[in-house]
Structure formats: structure tokens, C-alpha cells
Amino acid sequence: MKIGIAADHAGQGLQRAVSEHLRAKGHSVVPFGDPPRPDDDYPLIVAPLAEAVARGDVDRAIFMCGSGIGPSVAANKIPGVRAAVVTDEWSARDAVEHVDVNLLALGERVIGSELAKSIVDAYLDAEVQGGRHARRREQIRELERAGRTTERSY
């Protein structure tokens, strides 16, 4: 699998560990961005990675920072990107199986490198499921296309 990978200054250690792990498993790792500095802004670092996954230049993407939260929000602004912050293996599998998440955000200050490797394995091994999940993914795509919430009243 061709995996795009990037990090800000707070995720560099995790990026190195995850990149080595992916290569050892036979994946092609495509790094995005220059070595980050502490004053770099994560939206500008995650954007090229998110755009690459949206275009299909990479199969999936992984971004690492301190928490994963900000970059996942920024990445989700790119049409076609479904990013999620994940801190455990079950959530990584579920994110792909149910939502077809294509950009995983990991927080180096939240998880260690061994857990990160397990999460990445679960993310990459998971397969998208159909049925009600496919219907829900289409509803998400419709929200994205419309650029607004649904007209449905609750």
C-alpha cells in the first residue's frame, strides 16, 4: 500500500517510528513536508497530505502531532478526506470499516510508538464494509457536496 505520512514538530518521533514500521511491513511510504520547526503551523503541513489522499495519489494517509485533533479538523476541510483522531486499535478498524477513514491522525503526546504501530496496522488491515455503513457514507458525502447540514428536522 502507498501511505502518505507527515508530522509537525510535536509528532516527529512518532513519524520516524511509524515510517520504519511501515517500510518493514513492505508498504511504500511517501513523506510530505519539510522537517518541521516549532513555529510551523499544522494546517499548512497537513493540507498537502490531505490533498494527496483526496486525489488518490496515496492509498491512505497518516499525520502525527501532539494530539492529532487540530490536523484532523483541518484535513476534514478538504473535500474527499475523512480524517479521524484514533487512540486505540478498535477505533482504527471501526473508522475504516464504517466511515472509510482515509487519513489517520495520531497524537505523540497521547500514545507511545508501540501502540501507534498497532493502531496503524489495524487501520491498514481494515476493509470498508457495505450495508448500512455504505448508506451513511453516502449521507456524509451529500453533506460535503451541499456544504451545509441536511434539511431534515429532528
Sine and cosine of phi, psi and omega as CSV:
sin_phi,cos_phi,sin_psi,cos_psi,sin_omega,cos_omega
0.00,0.00,0.57,-0.82,0.03,-1.00
-0.99,-0.10,0.91,-0.40,-0.11,-0.99
-0.92,-0.40,0.85,-0.52,0.13,-0.99
-0.99,0.14,0.63,-0.78,-0.07,-1.00
-0.60,-0.80,0.62,-0.78,0.03,-1.00
-0.40,-0.91,0.27,-0.96,0.01,-1.00
-0.42,-0.91,0.41,-0.91,0.21,-0.98
-1.00,-0.09,-0.14,-0.99,-0.08,-1.00
-0.87,0.49,-0.49,0.87,-0.06,-1.00
-1.00,0.08,-0.06,1.00,-0.01,-1.00
-0.86,-0.50,0.18,0.98,-0.08,-1.00
-0.89,0.45,-0.65,0.76,0.00,-1.00
-0.89,0.45,-0.70,0.72,0.03,-1.00
-0.91,0.41,-0.61,0.79,0.03,-1.00
-0.87,0.49,-0.69,0.72,0.02,-1.00
-0.88,0.47,-0.74,0.67,-0.03,-1.00
-0.89,0.46,-0.71,0.71,-0.03,-1.00
-0.93,0.37,-0.65,0.76,0.03,-1.00
-0.87,0.50,-0.73,0.69,0.03,-1.00
-0.87,0.49,-0.69,0.72,0.01,-1.00
-0.87,0.49,-0.72,0.70,0.00,-1.00
-0.89,0.45,-0.69,0.72,0.02,-1.00
-0.89,0.45,-0.66,0.76,0.01,-1.00
-0.89,0.46,-0.46,0.89,0.02,-1.00
-1.00,0.01,0.05,1.00,0.08,-1.00
1.00,-0.01,0.16,0.99,0.03,-1.00
-0.99,0.13,0.46,-0.89,0.12,-0.99
-1.00,0.03,0.84,-0.54,-0.04,-1.00
-0.96,-0.26,0.84,-0.55,0.00,-1.00
-0.93,-0.37,0.96,-0.28,0.00,-1.00
-0.97,0.23,0.58,-0.81,0.05,-1.00
-0.86,-0.52,0.68,-0.73,0.07,-1.00
1.00,0.03,0.35,-0.94,0.08,-1.00
-0.99,0.14,0.25,-0.97,0.10,-1.00
-0.82,0.57,0.85,-0.53,-0.09,-1.00
-0.95,0.31,0.45,-0.89,0.09,-1.00
-0.93,-0.36,0.36,-0.93,-0.02,-1.00
-0.84,0.54,-0.43,0.90,-0.03,-1.00
-1.00,-0.07,0.07,1.00,0.06,-1.00
-0.95,0.33,0.47,-0.88,-0.03,-1.00
-0.96,-0.28,0.81,-0.58,-0.07,-1.00
-0.86,0.51,-0.54,0.84,0.02,-1.00
-0.87,0.50,-0.58,0.81,-0.01,-1.00
-0.97,0.24,-0.38,0.92,0.03,-1.00
-1.00,0.10,-0.65,0.76,-0.05,-1.00
-0.97,0.24,-0.44,0.90,-0.08,-1.00
-0.84,0.55,-0.77,0.63,0.00,-1.00
-0.88,0.47,-0.57,0.82,0.05,-1.00
-0.91,0.41,-0.73,0.69,0.01,-1.00
-0.89,0.45,-0.67,0.74,0.02,-1.00
-0.89,0.45,-0.61,0.79,0.02,-1.00
-0.91,0.42,-0.66,0.75,0.02,-1.00
-0.94,0.33,-0.58,0.81,0.03,-1.00
-0.91,0.41,-0.59,0.80,0.02,-1.00
-0.97,0.23,-0.32,0.95,-0.07,-1.00
1.00,0.01,0.24,0.97,0.04,-1.00
-0.93,0.36,-0.45,0.89,0.10,-1.00
-0.78,-0.62,0.44,-0.90,-0.02,-1.00
-0.96,0.29,-0.70,0.71,0.05,-1.00
-0.54,-0.84,0.20,-0.98,-0.06,-1.00
-0.68,-0.73,0.43,-0.90,0.04,-1.00
-0.68,-0.73,0.76,-0.65,0.07,-1.00
-0.84,-0.54,0.68,-0.73,-0.01,-1.00
-0.83,-0.56,0.70,-0.71,0.07,-1.00
-0.51,-0.86,-0.40,-0.92,0.00,-1.00
-0.93,0.36,-0.73,0.69,-0.04,-1.00
-0.86,-0.52,-0.43,0.90,-0.09,-1.00
1.00,0.01,-0.23,0.97,-0.15,-0.99
-0.94,0.35,-0.84,0.55,-0.05,-1.00
-0.85,0.52,-0.75,0.66,0.01,-1.00
-0.89,0.45,-0.53,0.85,0.03,-1.00
-0.93,0.37,-0.63,0.78,0.06,-1.00
-0.89,0.45,-0.73,0.68,-0.01,-1.00
-0.89,0.46,-0.71,0.71,-0.03,-1.00
-0.89,0.46,-0.58,0.81,-0.01,-1.00
-0.93,0.36,-0.14,0.99,0.09,-1.00
-0.98,0.17,-0.24,0.97,0.00,-1.00
-1.00,0.05,0.87,-0.48,0.01,-1.00
-0.83,0.56,0.71,-0.70,0.00,-1.00
1.00,-0.07,-0.14,0.99,0.02,-1.00
-0.99,-0.14,0.71,-0.70,0.11,-0.99
-0.82,-0.58,0.99,-0.10,-0.07,-1.00
-0.97,-0.23,0.53,-0.85,0.06,-1.00
-0.55,-0.83,0.61,-0.79,0.16,-0.99
-0.99,0.12,0.77,-0.64,-0.04,-1.00
-0.75,-0.66,0.67,-0.74,0.00,-1.00
-0.82,-0.57,0.12,0.99,0.03,-1.00
-0.44,-0.90,0.30,-0.95,-0.07,-1.00
-0.91,0.41,-0.67,0.75,-0.04,-1.00
-0.86,0.51,-0.72,0.70,-0.01,-1.00
-0.90,0.43,-0.57,0.82,0.04,-1.00
-0.90,0.44,-0.72,0.70,0.05,-1.00
-0.89,0.45,-0.75,0.66,-0.03,-1.00
-0.87,0.49,-0.64,0.77,-0.02,-1.00
-0.87,0.50,-0.63,0.78,0.03,-1.00
-0.98,0.20,-0.75,0.66,-0.08,-1.00
-0.87,0.50,-0.66,0.75,-0.09,-1.00
-1.00,-0.09,-0.65,0.76,-0.16,-0.99
-0.93,-0.36,-0.19,0.98,-0.06,-1.00
0.87,0.50,0.72,0.70,0.05,-1.00
-0.86,0.51,0.75,-0.66,-0.01,-1.00
-0.89,-0.45,-0.02,1.00,0.09,-1.00
-0.68,-0.73,0.89,-0.46,-0.01,-1.00
-0.99,-0.13,0.76,-0.65,0.05,-1.00
-0.93,-0.37,0.80,-0.60,-0.03,-1.00
-0.85,-0.52,0.60,-0.80,0.01,-1.00
-0.95,-0.30,0.91,-0.41,0.00,-1.00
-0.90,0.45,-0.49,0.87,0.01,-1.00
-0.99,0.15,-0.09,1.00,-0.05,-1.00
-0.96,-0.29,-0.66,0.75,-0.04,-1.00
-0.81,-0.58,0.40,-0.92,0.07,-1.00
-1.00,0.01,0.10,-1.00,-0.09,-1.00
-0.93,0.38,-0.58,0.82,0.00,-1.00
-0.92,0.39,-0.69,0.72,0.06,-1.00
-0.90,0.43,-0.63,0.77,0.02,-1.00
-0.85,0.52,-0.67,0.74,0.02,-1.00
-0.89,0.45,-0.66,0.75,0.03,-1.00
-0.91,0.42,-0.64,0.77,0.03,-1.00
-0.90,0.44,-0.71,0.71,0.01,-1.00
-0.88,0.48,-0.68,0.73,0.04,-1.00
-0.87,0.50,-0.71,0.71,0.01,-1.00
-0.89,0.46,-0.66,0.75,0.02,-1.00
-0.88,0.48,-0.71,0.71,-0.07,-1.00
-0.98,0.20,-0.46,0.89,0.00,-1.00
-0.99,0.14,-0.34,0.94,-0.05,-1.00
-0.94,0.33,0.52,-0.86,0.03,-1.00
-0.85,-0.53,0.61,-0.79,-0.02,-1.00
-0.90,0.43,0.72,-0.70,0.03,-1.00
-0.99,-0.16,0.41,-0.91,0.01,-1.00
-0.99,-0.11,-0.56,-0.83,0.03,-1.00
0.91,0.43,-0.68,-0.73,-0.05,-1.00
-0.88,0.48,-0.45,0.90,0.01,-1.00
-0.94,0.35,-0.62,0.79,0.05,-1.00
-0.89,0.45,-0.66,0.75,0.03,-1.00
-0.88,0.48,-0.69,0.73,-0.02,-1.00
-0.93,0.36,-0.61,0.79,0.05,-1.00
-0.89,0.45,-0.62,0.79,0.05,-1.00
-0.91,0.41,-0.61,0.79,0.06,-1.00
-0.90,0.44,-0.62,0.78,0.06,-1.00
-0.90,0.43,-0.70,0.72,0.03,-1.00
-0.88,0.48,-0.61,0.79,0.03,-1.00
-0.90,0.44,-0.67,0.74,0.07,-1.00
-0.86,0.51,-0.66,0.75,0.00,-1.00
-0.90,0.43,-0.72,0.70,0.00,-1.00
-0.89,0.45,-0.65,0.76,-0.05,-1.00
-0.97,0.25,-0.45,0.89,-0.04,-1.00
0.92,0.39,0.41,0.91,0.01,-1.00
-0.44,-0.90,0.06,-1.00,0.08,-1.00
-0.98,0.18,0.24,-0.97,0.00,-1.00
-0.93,0.36,0.33,-0.94,0.04,-1.00
-0.99,0.12,-0.07,1.00,-0.03,-1.00
-0.90,0.44,0.71,-0.71,0.06,-1.00
-0.99,-0.13,0.56,-0.83,-0.06,-1.00
-0.94,-0.35,0.00,0.00,0.00,0.00
